Amino acid sequence: MKSKDEVNARVSKQAAEAKLPYLLQFLANTDDDVSGNVAPFAHDYVTLLKQTVPLSDRQTEFVKVRTVEQYGVIWW
């Protein structure tokens, strides 16, 4: 049986990943106020990814392929 903390962590991570398409759209917005307001969430998500080894297929998809192909954003 998983501990309550593990379950909460998994649910929280899934909720954050569900918001990634919106994050990328907001970061690509030409209005600096819009993109600037989502920067803290982007920072927190990248920090979470750095602590997650190995990345899931879904995380890898969002970080590499989908960002470039769908949104035209290059992270590195």
N, C-alpha and C positions, 0 to 999 in steps of 0.2 A: 504494500500500500504506500502510495506517495504521501509525503508530508504536505500539510496545508500550504507551506511556503513554496514548495515546488510547483504545486498546482496553480497558485496565484502568479508565480513568475511566468509559467507557460501561458496562462490566459492573458497576462499583461503584454507579453511579447507578441502574441497573435493579434491583439488589439492594435499595437503599434504598427505591425506589418500591414494590417488592413488599411492604414492611412498613408502608406508610402506613395501610391499614385497621386494623391492630393498634394503631398509634400513636394513632389517633383514638379507638379503643375504650378504651385505657388512659387517655388524657387525660380522657375523660368519666367515669371511675371515681370513685365517691364517696369512696374511700379516698385521702387525700392522699399517702400513701407511694407508692401505685401511680402516680398521675399525676405525682408529683414525680420519680420515677425515670426517666420517659421524657422529661422536659423537656430534658435535654441533647441527646438525639437530635433532638427537634423543633427546637431552636435550630440545630443543625448543618444540618438539612435546609432550613430557611428561609434560612440563609446561603448554601447551595448554590443555591437558587432565585434569590436576588438576583444571583448571578453568572451565571445562565443566561438569555441573552436571544436570541431570544424563548423563552418557555416552550412546551413541547410541548403538544399537546392533552391528553395524559394528565395532565401536571402541572397544567394549568389546571382540569381536571375535579376533581382532588383538592383543590385549594386553594379553589375557589369552590363549585361545585355540590354535590358529594358530602358535603362537611363539614356543610353546612346541612341538606340533605334527609335524609340517612341517619343522621347522628349527632347532629343538633341542636346542633352546635358552630358558633358564629359567631366568626371570627377577627378581623374588623375592624368 
